[in-house]
Amino acid sequence: MDLLLLFPPLTEATLFPYLSLPYLAGHVRRSGRSAHQVDLSIALVHRLLDGPALAREARALDTARELPSWYRAVVADAALRHLGEVRDFVLTKAPAPRLGPVRAVRLARQAAQLMLRDSALACVWDDFESLDRAVLRLSESPAGSLDFATRSLRGLLGEALDEAAPRAVGISVAFFSQVAPALLVARWIRKLRPGTPVCLGGQQVMLRHDELAAMASVRTAVDALCVTAGEEPLERWLAHLAGEAPRDDVPGMRWLSPEGATAPGRPPTLRFKDVGAPDYGGLEVRSYLNDTVVLSMVSCVGCFWGRCVFCSYGNRSLERGGYQQASPRQLADTVRQIVESTGIDFVTVVDENTNLLLLARAMRLVRESGLRVRFNTRNRLEPVLLDPAFCQELAELGCEGMAVGYEGVTQRLLDRLDKGVRAADFQVILDNLAAADIRVNLSVMGGLLDETEEEAEESLRFLERNREKFAVDAFELMVVEPGTRLLAEPGSFGVALDGSAAFADNRELNYLGGRVGRRHTVVGGPGRPAMLRRLQHGMRRISAAGAGPAEAPARPAALRPHPWIRCAPPGLAPRGGSFLLADPVRDQVYALPKDHVARSAAPGGLLAATSARGRSLLGKLAAADAGVLCDEPPPAPRPSR
């Protein structure tokens, strides 16, 4: 095999295959070379759904002396009891008759996170120095001394190397949470396959290649850093390794040695219109943590707006030639090739900001060819969405959802952030999308420069007024990332940068810290603790606004909890007259007052309302999918201890 492409853990990109590998593999294969691609991130999730490991965690179910330990045992026990069904659905999408698809995926995710809880792979780093030291130490540790998840990753890597026997390895690092695992993988390759060239690329390498090139763990295990799009660099690198081209002919690479790194090579000349469709061959496309099967594509490189001051990906598009988009025919052909090669007709267009008019033209061509596909997009609340007929046409063409960033409704701040949208349009756009039955998923950003309490409150009220028209993907504080206008011109936006090497991230809010950048303060504005409190307050309000169903909940006399619901031992319940129910599928713990809800002494027994408030609480539990309403008479109240 000429090239082994790896996508390392850890990342939340487990809904469908991350797009870097299929595009790279497709280009390499079309150039006449062989390529094998392995998503180690999802493969590790599969490996962590392990019966013996879950059984070890579940042992604490009857002995735990504190609520967190008991809850972790509940998750492990539930996953263990349903492990066959969970694995069958996640890996093959076989029916999940007891849990159903959505619950099976949720329980798989909870179980995998439990197995990663104390893993070295799941560290949140404070700076590059500590990350570098840890990678060096871990890479020298005997396999038997590693935690279960890290040991499993090493085993998966060995299997991939044995299967592919590659001449070279490329590792795609899209998210900061992958950096340390990627470096660990590179160093293991040095041990397992001495002499095999290794290249690191992807968004994080583009943003941080200077810092990476200075790290001992990188210089002694990685041969090259690809600091541009990877298709042409990988193609020419393989030609060089085959003795068919000089090293100087390889674009976009920084060559490493223990002594240092070269400057980047020439820019690639390959244009996006010449790249071709992603090739998913070799990936287990039906084995992701999703209740349906989805694949992805892009319609462009970069962002046609590109000016949002906090966006590292978009700001690269400000350079001449930085933004490139496909033609409608190219996009239509890409959709057709994905559907014909995989049989999957649900596509997510994962641009940073999709040109909706372009995409609509492409999807018309797809429809005219006789294909019917469903698709999602990522975009701003663009003026074109003010036209209800256009929104309706998108829906008729197959659009089911849009992922949208939300930075509030204060036009002063939107202009200062150079977002390029009008807050006055947002209400009409949300109404139009709701009328067209296009789902909106918001990523809500706080900590916006010198935003006042009053401005934050108005932006929050807008969300509360429209709570039934969107779901929330994430809440995050703004981070000053490398490559952004915010980092290049902090004074222009009232920002002062911290001079230390310490990272800024969203560890309180996002998976493994989320975005990582430089610490900063806002001149004359609130500090980070105040910004965080403000955003967390907003999170609670939005969650509460979205908790209830549109109609009044049922007010049942009794509810039978699902089999995976557990009642906490009395000694772990809070002081006072309540008992606790844990739902490991939805990752929730509910406190129910004994004066209003009684529970049967039998495991999995009925919950019975003993008052009007109790009926209301059971109705809310039913709406939260904690059990099934029933008409059986209530049991005698369980005496308090």
Number of C-alpha atoms within 10 A of each C-alpha: 13 20 25 24 25 24 26 29 27 26 18 16 16 19 19 21 24 19 19 23 28 23 21 26 27 21 24 22 17 13 12 10 16 16 23 23 24 22 20 19 22 26 21 21 26 18 15 23 23 17 15 10 14 24 16 12 20 23 15 18 19 12 12 16 13 11 16 11 15 23 23 21 25 26 27 30 24 22 30 22 15 17 21 13 21 28 21 15 27 25 17 14 19 13 15 20 10 12 20 14 21 15 18 27 24 20 24 25 21 20 27 22 15 19 21 20 14 13 16 18 23 21 18 18 22 14 14 17 14 10 18 20 13 17 24 18 11 17 20 12 11 9 15 8 10 16 15 19 22 21 16 18 24 20 15 17 21 16 12 19 16 12 12 19 17 20 17 20 25 26 25 26 25 21 20 23 26 22 23 26 23 24 25 28 23 27 24 19 22 18 14 14 16 11 11 16 20 21 23 28 25 22 20 20 23 21 18 15 19 15 12 20 23 17 18 19 24 26 20 17 24 26 20 25 29 26 25 22 21 23 20 22 25 26 22 21 23 19 18 16 15 12 10 11 14 13 16 12 14 23 24 24 28 21 20 21 16 16 9 14 18 13 11 18 19 14 15 16 9 12 14 16 16 10 16 17 22 23 23 20 15 13 15 16 18 22 23 25 26 20 18 16 17 20 24 21 21 23 27 22 23 24 25 18 18 23 20 21 23 22 23 22 20 24 22 20 19 15 9 7 11 15 19 16 20 20 16 20 15 17 26 21 18 20 23 19 16 21 18 12 11 14 9 16 18 22 23 20 21 20 18 24 25 23 20 19 14 15 20 18 16 24 26 18 17 22 14 10 12 9 15 16 18 18 22 21 25 21 19 21 22 17 13 13 23 19 13 17 13 18 22 20 14 23 19 13 20 20 25 20 20 23 23 21 19 18 22 24 23 18 17 12 17 19 13 15 20 15 19 17 16 15 16 11 15 19 14 15 20 20 16 20 26 17 14 20 16 22 18 22 19 18 17 22 17 22 24 22 20 18 18 13 12 10 17 20 15 14 18 20 17 14 21 18 12 14 17 14 19 21 16 17 13 16 20 22 21 22 26 27 25 20 20 22 22 24 22 13 13 17 13 11 17 15 20 16 15 13 9 9 13 15 20 22 25 19 15 13 16 15 16 22 19 23 21 23 20 18 19 18 16 20 14 10 17 18 14 15 10 12 20 19 11 16 22 17 13 22 17 11 16 19 15 12 16 18 13 14 12 8 6 10 17 16 18 21 23 27 25 22 23 15 16 20 22 20 20 20 17 13 12 16 17 12 9 9 14 18 23 19 19 21 25 25 24 14 12 13 16 14 16 19 16 19 15 20 25 23 25 16 14 7 12 16 15 23 25 27 28 19 13 13 15 24 22 19 22 29 25 20 19 20 17 15 15 25 22 17 21 15 11 12 11 19 17 12 18 12 9 11 6
